[in-house]
Amino acid sequence: MHGQGLEQVATDVADLALLSEGVVSDSDWTIKLYLWSWQKVQQPVWMARAIELSEELDDFARTAQLLDMHYKSVWATPLLEKMGLSYWDARQLDEAAEVLRTVVEKDPSRTDLDMLVQAYSGSPEYRAQLTSHVEQESETLSGAEKASHLLMAARLDSLSEGNRYLEFLERASHVDPANTSVFLLLQRSWTERQESKLLEDLYNARAKAAHDLAGEVEVYRKAGQHLLRREVYSPELGDLGVRMLSQSLLQLYQHNLEVPALIGTLSLLVERLKARGQGPAGVRLLAKALAHPRSDDEVIWIVNTGIALAQDDVALTRTTQAFEQLRARVVERNSKLFQLNPEENVREDGMHFDDTSEEGDFRRLQTGEMDCIDEDFEEMTMPWHTPDFGGEF
């Protein structure tokens, strides 16, 4: 495949990657889609997004490798600097020093990066002196500048047997919660140590520093996704992840926000409830989502997933019927968008439609559309006013 055909395929795969960000919780898969598209047609925006997602996964080594590929495509010095620091944070210091040395050769004014290079090859005493110097300089600064100096002190301290690495990062986070590098390094440290309380404080501070409500929702969503990936190592981190995702949904519904990642959030929570044998709680969660204005393609996902959860539960027979009736109405008014055979069984993953077009008809679903819901679940079509999940998480 060549020329225009290859460009179109690459664009289609990148569009799939963008769609997957909102509906799939596996960011690793999304990164691979963006990377495949970029390897075929080197659109900088695709690689840039792959790099951002890699950072969110705390995968500093892969981030550095992606930056290396990107740099060799566009030859932009800022990418080289970011690559060196990513290697540093990945604790691959040989590679980091080599890259940062190249940046300093290109721009001798970067005394901050030169300090890292010199510290790498210097004695423990020299490293301690540099760390002390940077800390003293930070005392004369405030805000983002102060946080950057404390971040530098932390990176210097990480070279030696010093024990102030986390102290410097915490101080930097307190000064500037919006500093992404500080946030990611603290998140990695607290996750490795399974410090759920410190992680919760970190996420709350980050959310408060967000520019708007949508940003706050995104902080909690990413936090929940990050923590649920670690649940296999720490059930406590998994529980915190659920609370973070719940907070994300609470904010979303309280303020009637339209965000692209609703399905990804719901799928994570539903999967967890299903694994714990709490299917009815998953149905309740999905039905609550229907009480808020959503696009019709999202409604299709929600009702199909609800049917998959409820269809084998006799106590939820009427609930299943309500979901099926709502699905039929949505499909009927979008017959050109959704090609769905109602006689076929719904797949277990709940995804059963051929078109995920963004042209879904946005309209508020009245709770009356679900008035035949099982008596025990009447309240689940009501909008949320408090973060109450009935203790079922």
TIKEDREN-342541 format. One record per residue: residue number from 1; residue in one letter; x, y, z of N, C-alpha, C in turn. Coordinates in steps of 0.2 Angstrom, whole numbers. Layout:
N
PT   nr  rest   n.c1   n.c2   n.c3  ca.c1  ca.c2  ca.c3   c.c1   c.c2   c.c3
PT  NUM     A      X      Y      Z      X      Y      Z      X      Y      Z
...
***
This chain:
393
PT   nr  rest   n.c1   n.c2   n.c3  ca.c1  ca.c2  ca.c3   c.c1   c.c2   c.c3
PT    1     M      4     -6      0      0      0      0      4      6      0
PT    2     H      3     11     -4      7     17     -5      3     23     -5
PT    3     G      7     29     -5      4     35     -6     -2     37     -2
PT    4     Q     -7     39     -6    -13     42     -2    -17     36      2
PT    5     G    -16     30     -1    -20     25      3    -17     23      9
PT    6     L    -10     23     10     -7     22     16     -8     28     21
PT    7     E     -8     34     18    -10     40     23    -17     39     26
PT    8     Q    -21     37     22    -28     36     24    -29     31     30
PT    9     V    -25     25     28    -25     20     33    -22     22     40
PT   10     A    -16     26     39    -13     28     45    -18     33     49
PT   11     T    -21     37     45    -26     42     48    -32     39     52
PT   12     D    -34     33     49    -40     29     52    -37     26     58
PT   13     V    -31     23     58    -29     20     64    -28     25     70
PT   14     A    -25     31     68    -25     37     73    -31     39     76
PT   15     D    -36     39     71    -43     41     74    -46     35     78
PT   16     L    -44     29     77    -46     24     81    -43     24     88
PT   17     A    -36     26     88    -33     27     94    -36     33     98
PT   18     L    -38     38     95    -41     44     98    -48     42    102
PT   19     L    -52     38     98    -58     35    100    -57     30    106
PT   20     S    -51     26    106    -50     21    111    -48     25    118
PT   21     E    -46     31    117    -44     35    124    -50     35    128
PT   22     G    -56     36    125    -62     37    129    -66     31    131
PT   23     V    -64     25    127    -68     19    129    -64     13    131
PT   24     V    -58     14    130    -53      8    132    -49     10    138
PT   25     S    -48      6    143    -44      8    149    -37      6    148
PT   26     D    -35      2    142    -28      0    141    -24      5    137
PT   27     S    -21     10    140    -17     15    137    -11     12    133
PT   28     D     -9      6    135     -3      3    131     -5      2    124
PT   29     W    -11     -1    124    -14     -2    117    -15      4    113
PT   30     T    -17      9    116    -18     16    112    -12     18    110
PT   31     I     -7     18    114      0     20    112      3     16    106
PT   32     K      1     10    106      4      6    100      0      8     94
PT   33     L     -6     10     94    -10     12     88     -7     19     86
PT   34     Y     -6     23     90     -3     30     88      4     29     85
PT   35     L      8     24     88     15     23     86     14     20     79
PT   36     W     10     15     78      9     12     71      8     17     66
PT   37     S      3     22     67      1     27     63      7     31     61
PT   38     W     11     33     66     17     38     66     22     34     61
PT   39     Q     23     28     62     28     25     59     27     24     51
PT   40     K     20     24     49     18     24     42     18     31     39
PT   41     V     16     36     43     15     43     41     17     47     47
PT   42     Q     23     51     47     26     54     53     22     61     54
PT   43     Q     16     60     57     13     66     59     15     67     66
PT   44     P     18     73     68     21     74     75     15     74     80
PT   45     V      9     75     79      4     75     84      3     68     86
PT   46     W      3     63     82      2     56     84      8     54     89
PT   47     M     14     56     87     19     54     92     19     58     98
PT   48     A     17     64     98     16     68    104     11     65    109
PT   49     R      6     63    106      1     60    110      3     53    113
PT   50     A      7     49    109      9     43    112     14     44    118
PT   51     I     18     49    117     23     51    122     19     53    129
PT   52     E     14     57    128     10     60    134      7     54    137
PT   53     L      4     49    134      1     43    137      6     39    140
PT   54     S     12     38    137     18     34    140     20     37    147
PT   55     E     20     44    147     21     48    153     16     46    159
PT   56     E     10     46    157      5     45    162      5     38    165
PT   57     L      8     33    161      9     26    163     15     26    168
PT   58     D     19     31    169     25     31    173     30     27    170
PT   59     D     30     26    163     34     22    159     40     27    156
PT   60     F     44     29    161     49     34    159     54     32    154
PT   61     A     56     25    154     60     22    149     57     22    142
PT   62     R     51     20    142     48     20    135     47     27    133
PT   63     T     45     32    137     45     39    135     51     41    132
PT   64     A     57     40    135     63     42    132     64     39    125
PT   65     Q     62     32    125     63     29    118     59     32    113
PT   66     L     53     34    115     48     37    110     51     44    108
PT   67     L     53     48    113     56     54    112     62     54    107
PT   68     D     66     48    108     72     47    103     70     47     96
PT   69     M     65     43     95     62     42     89     59     48     86
PT   70     H     56     52     90     53     58     88     58     63     86
PT   71     Y     63     64     90     69     68     89     72     67     82
PT   72     K     73     61     81     77     59     75     73     60     68
PT   73     S     66     62     70     62     64     64     61     71     63
PT   74     V     61     75     69     61     82     68     67     86     70
PT   75     W     71     83     74     78     86     76     76     93     80
PT   76     A     72     92     85     70     98     89     74     97     96
PT   77     T     78    102     97     82    101    104     78    100    110
PT   78     P     72    104    111     68    103    117     66     95    118
PT   79     L     65     91    112     64     84    113     70     81    116
PT   80     L     76     83    114     82     80    116     83     81    124
PT   81     E     81     87    126     81     88    133     76     84    137
PT   82     K     70     84    135     65     80    138     67     72    138
PT   83     M     70     70    133     73     63    132     78     62    138
PT   84     G     83     66    138     88     65    144     85     65    151
PT   85     L     80     69    152     77     69    159     73     63    160
PT   86     S     69     61    154     65     55    155     70     49    157
PT   87     Y     76     48    153     81     43    155     83     44    162
PT   88     W     84     50    164     86     51    171     81     49    176
PT   89     D     74     50    175     69     48    179     68     41    179
PT   90     A     70     38    173     69     30    173     75     27    176
PT   91     R     80     31    179     86     28    182     90     25    177
PT   92     Q     90     27    171     95     25    166    100     31    165
PT   93     L    105     31    170    109     37    171    114     38    165
PT   94     D    117     32    163    122     33    158    119     36    151
PT   95     E    113     33    149    110     36    143    108     44    145
PT   96     A    105     45    151    103     52    152    109     57    152
PT   97     A    115     55    155    120     59    155    123     61    148
PT   98     E    123     56    144    125     56    137    121     61    133
PT   99     V    114     60    134    109     65    130    110     72    132
PT  100     L    110     73    139    110     79    142    117     83    140
PT  101     R    122     79    140    128     82    138    128     85    131
PT  102     T    124     82    126    123     84    120    119     90    119
PT  103     V    114     91    124    110     97    124    114    103    126
PT  104     V    119    102    131    123    107    134    128    109    129
PT  105     E    130    105    125    135    106    119    132    111    114
PT  106     K    125    110    113    121    114    108    120    120    111
PT  107     D    119    121    118    117    127    121    120    127    128
PT  108     P    126    130    128    130    131    134    127    135    140
PT  109     S    122    138    138    118    142    143    114    138    148
PT  110     R    113    132    146    109    127    150    113    124    156
PT  111     T    115    129    161    119    127    166    115    122    171
PT  112     D    109    122    171    105    118    175    106    110    173
PT  113     L    106    109    166    107    103    164    114    101    164
PT  114     D    119    105    164    126    104    164    127    102    172
PT  115     M    124    105    176    124    103    183    123     95    184
PT  116     L    118     93    181    116     86    181    122     81    178
PT  117     V    124     84    173    130     80    170    136     80    174
PT  118     Q    138     86    177    143     86    181    142     82    188
PT  119     A    136     82    190    135     78    196    135     70    195
PT  120     Y    133     69    189    134     61    187    141     59    187
PT  121     S    146     63    185    153     60    185    157     63    191
PT  122     G    153     67    196    157     69    201    157     65    207
PT  123     S    160     67    213    161     63    219    154     64    223
PT  124     P    153     60    228    147     61    232    147     67    236
PT  125     E    153     70    238    154     76    241    152     82    236
PT  126     Y    154     81    230    153     86    225    145     87    224
PT  127     R    142     81    223    135     80    222    131     84    228
PT  128     A    133     82    234    130     85    240    130     93    240
PT  129     Q    136     95    238    137    103    237    132    106    232
PT  130     L    132    102    226    127    105    221    120    105    224
PT  131     T    118     99    227    111     99    229    110    104    234
PT  132     S    115    106    239    114    111    244    113    118    240
PT  133     H    117    119    235    117    125    232    110    126    228
PT  134     V    108    121    225    101    122    222     96    123    227
PT  135     E     96    120    233     91    121    238     91    128    240
PT  136     Q     97    131    242     98    137    244     95    142    239
PT  137     E     96    141    233     94    145    227     86    145    228
PT  138     S     83    140    229     76    139    229     73    143    234
PT  139     E     76    145    240     73    148    245     72    156    243
PT  140     T     75    158    238     74    165    235     69    165    230
PT  141     L     66    160    228     61    159    223     54    158    226
PT  142     S     49    158    221     42    156    223     39    153    217
PT  143     G     33    149    218     29    147    213     33    142    209
PT  144     A     31    142    202     34    137    198     42    137    198
PT  145     E     45    143    198     52    143    198     55    139    204
PT  146     K     52    140    210     54    137    216     53    129    215
PT  147     A     47    127    212     46    120    211     51    117    207
PT  148     S     53    120    201     58    118    197     65    117    200
PT  149     H     67    121    204     73    121    208     73    115    213
PT  150     L     67    114    216     67    108    221     67    102    217
PT  151     L     64    102    211     64     96    207     71     94    205
PT  152     M     75     99    203     82     98    202     86     95    208
PT  153     A     84     98    214     87     95    220     86     88    221
PT  154     A     80     86    219     78     79    220     81     75    215
PT  155     R     82     77    209     86     73    204     93     72    206
PT  156     L     96     78    209    103     77    211    104     73    217
PT  157     D     99     73    222     99     69    227     98     61    226
PT  158     S     95     60    220     94     53    218    100     50    216
PT  159     L    105     54    215    112     51    213    116     48    218
PT  160     S    115     50    224    119     49    230    115     44    235
PT  161     E    118     43    241    115     40    246    110     44    250
PT  162     G    109     50    247    105     55    251     98     52    252
PT  163     N     95     55    257     88     52    259     83     58    258
PT  164     R     84     63    254     80     69    254     76     69    247
PT  165     Y     76     64    243     73     64    237     66     66    237
PT  166     L     62     62    242     55     63    242     53     69    246
PT  167     E     58     71    250     56     78    254     56     83    249
PT  168     F     61     83    244     62     89    239     55     88    234
PT  169     L     53     82    232     48     82    228     41     84    232
PT  170     E     40     82    238     35     84    242     34     92    242
PT  171     R     40     95    244     40    102    244     39    106    237
PT  172     A     41    103    232     40    105    225     32    105    224
PT  173     S     29     99    226     22     98    224     18    103    228
PT  174     H     20    104    234     16    109    238     16    116    235
PT  175     V     22    118    233     23    124    230     19    125    223
PT  176     D     19    120    219     16    120    212     13    113    211
PT  177     P      7    112    213      4    105    212      3    104    204
PT  178     A      3    109    200      2    108    193      9    106    189
PT  179     N     14    105    193     20    103    189     20     95    188
PT  180     T     19     94    181     18     87    179     24     82    181
PT  181     S     30     84    180     36     80    182     36     78    189
PT  182     V     35     83    193     35     82    201     29     77    202
PT  183     F     23     78    199     17     74    201     19     67    199
PT  184     L     21     66    193     23     59    190     28     55    195
PT  185     L     33     59    197     38     56    201     36     54    208
PT  186     L     32     58    211     29     57    217     24     51    216
PT  187     Q     20     51    211     15     46    210     18     39    209
PT  188     R     24     39    206     28     33    205     30     30    212
PT  189     S     33     35    216     36     34    222     31     31    227
PT  190     W     25     35    228     20     33    232     17     26    230
PT  191     T     16     25    224     13     19    221     18     13    223
PT  192     E     24     14    222     29      8    223     29      7    231
PT  193     R     28     12    235     27     10    242     20      9    245
PT  194     Q     16      9    240      9      7    242      6     12    247
PT  195     E      8     18    246      5     24    251     -1     27    249
PT  196     S     -7     23    250    -13     26    247    -15     32    250
PT  197     K    -14     34    256    -16     40    259    -12     46    256
PT  198     L     -6     45    255     -2     50    252     -4     51    245
PT  199     L     -5     46    241     -8     46    234    -14     50    234
PT  200     E    -19     49    239    -25     52    239    -24     60    240
PT  201     D    -20     61    244    -18     69    245    -15     72    239
PT  202     L    -11     68    236     -8     70    230    -13     72    224
PT  203     Y    -17     67    223    -23     68    218    -27     74    220
PT  204     N    -29     74    226    -34     80    228    -30     86    227
PT  205     A    -24     87    228    -20     93    227    -20     95    220
PT  206     R    -19     90    216    -18     90    208    -25     93    206
PT  207     A    -30     90    208    -37     91    205    -39     99    207
PT  208     K    -37    101    213    -38    108    215    -34    113    211
PT  209     A    -29    111    208    -25    115    204    -27    115    197
PT  210     A    -32    111    195    -34    110    188    -37    117    186
PT  211     H    -36    118    179    -39    125    177    -47    125    177
PT  212     D    -50    120    176    -57    120    176    -60    113    178
PT  213     L    -67    112    178    -70    106    181    -68    100    177
PT  214     A    -68    101    170    -66     96    166    -59     93    167
PT  215     G    -54     98    169    -48     96    171    -48     92    177
PT  216     E    -52     94    182    -52     91    188    -55     83    188
PT  217     V    -60     83    183    -63     76    182    -58     72    179
PT  218     E    -53     74    174    -48     71    171    -43     68    176
PT  219     V    -41     73    181    -36     71    186    -39     64    190
PT  220     Y    -45     64    192    -48     59    196    -48     52    191
PT  221     R    -50     54    185    -51     48    180    -44     44    179
PT  222     K    -39     48    178    -32     46    177    -30     42    183
PT  223     A    -31     45    189    -29     42    195    -32     35    196
PT  224     G    -39     35    195    -42     29    196    -39     23    191
PT  225     Q    -38     25    185    -36     21    180    -29     18    182
PT  226     H    -24     23    184    -18     21    186    -18     16    192
PT  227     L    -22     17    197    -22     13    203    -25      6    201
PT  228     L    -30      6    197    -33      0    196    -29     -5    192
PT  229     R    -24     -2    188    -19     -6    185    -14    -10    190
PT  230     R    -14     -7    196     -9     -9    202    -13    -13    207
PT  231     E    -20    -15    206    -24    -18    211    -21    -25    212
PT  232     V    -18    -28    207    -16    -35    207    -10    -35    213
PT  233     Y     -7    -30    214     -1    -30    219     -4    -27    225
PT  234     S     -9    -23    225    -11    -20    231    -19    -19    231
PT  235     P    -23    -23    234    -30    -22    234    -32    -15    237
PT  236     E    -28    -12    242    -29     -6    245    -29      0    239
PT  237     L    -24     -1    235    -23      4    229    -29      3    225
PT  238     G    -32     -3    224    -37     -4    219    -43      0    222
PT  239     D    -44     -1    229    -50      2    232    -50     10    231
PT  240     L    -43     13    232    -43     20    231    -44     22    224
PT  241     G    -42     17    219    -44     19    212    -51     19    211
PT  242     V    -55     15    214    -62     15    213    -65     22    216
PT  243     R    -62     24    222    -64     30    225    -63     36    220
PT  244     M    -57     36    217    -55     41    212    -60     41    206
PT  245     L    -61     35    203    -66     35    198    -73     37    199
PT  246     S    -75     36    206    -81     38    208    -82     45    209
PT  247     Q    -76     48    211    -76     56    212    -76     59    205
PT  248     S    -73     56    200    -73     58    193    -80     58    190
PT  249     L    -84     53    191    -91     52    189    -95     57    193
PT  250     L    -94     58    199    -98     62    203    -98     70    201
PT  251     Q    -92     72    199    -91     79    197    -94     79    190
PT  252     L    -93     74    186    -96     74    179   -103     75    179
PT  253     Y   -107     71    183   -114     72    184   -117     78    187
PT  254     Q   -113     80    193   -116     86    196   -116     92    192
PT  255     H   -111     92    187   -110     98    183   -112     97    176
PT  256     N   -115     91    175   -118     90    168   -112     91    163
PT  257     L   -106     88    164   -101     89    159   -101     84    154
PT  258     E    -99     86    148    -98     81    142    -91     80    141
PT  259     V    -88     74    143    -81     73    143    -81     66    139
PT  260     P    -75     65    135    -75     60    130    -73     53    134
PT  261     A    -72     53    140    -69     47    143    -74     43    148
PT  262     L    -81     45    147    -86     42    151    -86     34    151
PT  263     I    -86     32    145    -86     25    144    -80     21    147
PT  264     G    -74     24    146    -69     21    149    -69     20    156
PT  265     T    -72     26    159    -73     26    167    -78     20    169
PT  266     L    -84     20    165    -89     16    167    -87      9    166
PT  267     S    -83      7    161    -81      0    159    -76     -2    165
PT  268     L    -72      2    167    -67      0    173    -71     -2    179
PT  269     L    -76      2    181    -80      1    187    -84     -5    186
PT  270     V    -87     -6    180    -92    -12    179    -88    -18    179
PT  271     E    -82    -18    176    -77    -24    175    -76    -26    183
PT  272     R    -74    -21    187    -72    -23    194    -78    -26    198
PT  273     L    -84    -23    197    -90    -26    200    -92    -33    198
PT  274     K    -91    -34    191    -93    -40    188    -88    -46    191
PT  275     A    -82    -44    191    -77    -49    194    -78    -50    201
PT  276     R    -81    -46    205    -83    -47    212    -90    -50    213
PT  277     G    -93    -52    207   -100    -55    208   -105    -50    210
PT  278     Q   -104    -43    208   -108    -38    210   -112    -35    204
PT  279     G   -114    -40    200   -118    -37    194   -123    -32    195
PT  280     P   -128    -33    200   -133    -28    201   -130    -21    202
PT  281     A   -125    -21    206   -122    -14    207   -119    -11    201
PT  282     G   -117    -15    196   -115    -13    190   -121    -10    186
PT  283     V   -126    -14    186   -132    -11    182   -135     -5    185
PT  284     R   -134     -4    192   -136      2    195   -132      8    193
PT  285     L   -126      7    192   -121     12    190   -123     14    183
PT  286     L   -124      9    179   -125     11    172   -132     15    171
PT  287     A   -137     12    175   -143     16    174   -143     23    177
PT  288     K   -139     24    182   -138     31    184   -135     35    179
PT  289     A   -130     32    175   -127     36    169   -133     38    164
PT  290     L   -138     34    163   -143     36    158   -148     42    161
PT  291     A   -147     44    167   -151     50    169   -148     56    167
PT  292     H   -143     56    163   -139     63    162   -139     63    154
PT  293     P   -138     69    151   -138     70    144   -132     67    141
PT  294     R   -132     62    137   -127     58    134   -128     58    126
PT  295     S   -123     56    122   -124     55    115   -128     48    114
PT  296     D   -131     47    109   -134     41    108   -130     35    107
PT  297     D   -124     36    104   -119     30    104   -117     28    111
PT  298     E   -116     33    116   -114     31    122   -120     27    126
PT  299     V   -126     29    124   -132     26    127   -132     19    125
PT  300     I   -131     17    118   -131     11    116   -126      6    119
PT  301     W   -120      9    121   -115      5    125   -117      4    132
PT  302     I   -120      9    135   -123      8    142   -128      3    142
PT  303     V   -133      3    138   -139     -2    138   -136     -9    136
PT  304     N   -132     -9    131   -130    -16    129   -126    -19    135
PT  305     T   -121    -15    138   -118    -18    144   -122    -20    150
PT  306     G   -127    -15    151   -132    -17    156   -136    -23    155
PT  307     I   -138    -25    148   -141    -31    147   -137    -37    148
PT  308     A   -130    -36    146   -126    -42    147   -125    -43    154
PT  309     L   -125    -38    159   -125    -39    166   -131    -42    169
PT  310     A   -137    -40    166   -143    -41    170   -147    -47    167
PT  311     Q   -145    -49    161   -150    -54    157   -150    -61    160
PT  312     D   -145    -63    164   -146    -70    168   -148    -69    175
PT  313     D   -150    -63    177   -153    -62    184   -160    -62    184
PT  314     V   -164    -67    186   -171    -67    186   -174    -60    189
PT  315     A   -170    -58    195   -173    -52    198   -172    -46    194
PT  316     L   -169    -46    189   -168    -40    185   -171    -41    178
PT  317     T   -176    -45    178   -180    -46    171   -183    -40    168
PT  318     R   -186    -36    173   -189    -30    170   -184    -25    169
PT  319     T   -178    -25    172   -173    -20    171   -170    -22    164
PT  320     T   -169    -28    162   -167    -30    156   -172    -28    150
PT  321     Q   -178    -29    151   -183    -26    147   -183    -19    146
PT  322     A   -182    -15    151   -181     -8    150   -176     -6    146
PT  323     F   -170     -9    147   -164     -8    143   -165     -9    136
PT  324     E   -168    -15    135   -170    -17    128   -174    -12    124
PT  325     Q   -180    -10    128   -184     -5    125   -181      2    123
PT  326     L   -176      4    128   -173     10    127   -168      9    121
PT  327     R   -165      4    120   -160      2    115   -164      3    108
PT  328     A   -170     -1    108   -174     -1    102   -176      6    100
PT  329     R   -178     11    104   -179     18    103   -173     21    100
PT  330     V   -168     20    103   -162     24    101   -160     22     94
PT  331     V   -160     15     93   -158     12     86   -163     15     81
PT  332     E   -169     15     82   -174     17     78   -173     24     75
PT  333     R   -172     29     80   -171     36     78   -164     37     75
PT  334     N   -159     32     75   -153     33     72   -151     27     68
PT  335     S   -156     25     64   -156     19     60   -150     19     55
PT  336     K   -148     25     53   -142     25     48   -136     25     51
PT  337     L   -136     26     58   -129     26     62   -128     20     65
PT  338     F   -133     16     68   -132     10     71   -135      4     67
PT  339     Q   -131      0     65   -133     -6     62   -133    -12     67
PT  340     L   -138    -13     70   -139    -18     75   -144    -23     74
PT  341     N   -143    -29     74   -148    -34     73   -151    -36     80
PT  342     P   -157    -34     82   -159    -36     89   -160    -43     90
PT  343     E   -160    -47     85   -161    -55     87   -154    -58     89
PT  344     E   -149    -54     88   -142    -57     90   -141    -56     97
PT  345     N   -137    -61    100   -136    -60    107   -131    -55    108
PT  346     V   -132    -51    114   -127    -46    116   -120    -49    118
PT  347     R   -115    -47    116   -108    -50    118   -107    -48    125
PT  348     E   -103    -52    128   -102    -51    135    -99    -44    137
PT  349     D    -95    -41    132    -92    -35    133    -97    -29    132
PT  350     G   -103    -30    130   -108    -25    129   -107    -21    123
PT  351     M   -102    -22    119   -101    -18    113   -104    -22    108
PT  352     H   -109    -19    105   -113    -22    100   -116    -17     95
PT  353     F   -112    -13     92   -114     -9     86   -108     -8     81
PT  354     D   -110     -6     75   -105     -6     70   -102      1     69
PT  355     D   -106      6     71   -104     13     70   -103     17     77
PT  356     T    -97     20     78    -97     24     84    -96     31     82
PT  357     S   -100     33     77   -100     40     75   -101     45     80
PT  358     E    -97     50     79    -98     56     84   -104     60     83
PT  359     E   -108     58     78   -114     62     76   -120     59     80
PT  360     G   -119     56     85   -125     54     90   -129     60     91
PT  361     D   -136     58     92   -141     64     93   -141     65    101
PT  362     F   -138     71    103   -137     73    110   -144     75    112
PT  363     R   -147     72    117   -153     74    120   -154     71    127
PT  364     R   -157     74    131   -158     72    138   -163     66    138
PT  365     L   -161     61    142   -165     55    143   -169     56    149
PT  366     Q   -176     57    148   -180     58    154   -180     52    158
PT  367     T   -181     52    165   -181     46    169   -187     42    168
PT  368     G   -192     46    165   -198     42    163   -197     36    158
PT  369     E   -192     37    154   -190     32    149   -188     25    153
PT  370     M   -187     26    159   -185     20    163   -190     18    168
PT  371     D   -196     20    167   -201     20    173   -203     13    174
PT  372     C   -201      8    170   -203      1    171   -197     -3    175
PT  373     I   -192      1    177   -186     -2    180   -189     -6    186
PT  374     D   -185    -12    188   -187    -16    194   -187    -11    200
PT  375     E   -192    -13    204   -194     -9    210   -188     -7    215
PT  376     D   -183    -12    215   -177    -12    220   -172     -7    217
PT  377     F   -173     -5    210   -168     -1    207   -171      6    205
PT  378     E   -177      8    208   -180     14    205   -176     20    206
PT  379     E   -172     20    211   -168     26    213   -162     27    208
PT  380     M   -160     22    204   -154     22    200   -155     26    194
PT  381     T   -161     29    192   -161     33    187   -161     40    189
PT  382     M   -160     42    195   -160     49    198   -153     51    198
PT  383     P   -153     58    196   -146     61    196   -143     61    203
PT  384     W   -136     60    203   -132     60    209   -132     67    212
PT  385     H   -132     67    219   -131     73    223   -126     72    228
PT  386     T   -125     66    230   -119     64    235   -116     58    232
PT  387     P   -109     57    234   -106     52    231   -107     45    235
PT  388     D   -114     43    234   -116     37    237   -117     31    232
PT  389     F   -113     26    234   -113     20    230   -116     15    234
PT  390     G   -120     16    239   -123     11    243   -118      6    246
PT  391     G   -112      8    247   -107      3    250   -106     -3    246
PT  392     E   -108     -3    239   -107     -9    235   -100     -9    232
PT  393     F    -96     -4    232    -90     -4    229    -85     -7    234
***
